[in-house]
Amino acid sequence: MKIRTIVVFLFCVCTISVKAQNAPKEQTQKKPNIIFILTDDQRFDALGYAGNKLISTPEMDKLA
């Protein structure tokens, strides 16, 4: 009885996996690539592009 249950289970798994491989794939719309950069605890003039001459932030300035 136990072997029969295992055989039936394996048959079902194989059948489902074959059906899943043959299922037509849906065309999804291509999502845009978005990068969200969040910096915390900064004042309004904490970046170089904001006019602060004492702070050097070249990478953030390139993104701005």
Order of alpha helices (4+ residues) and beta strands (2+ residues): alpha-alpha
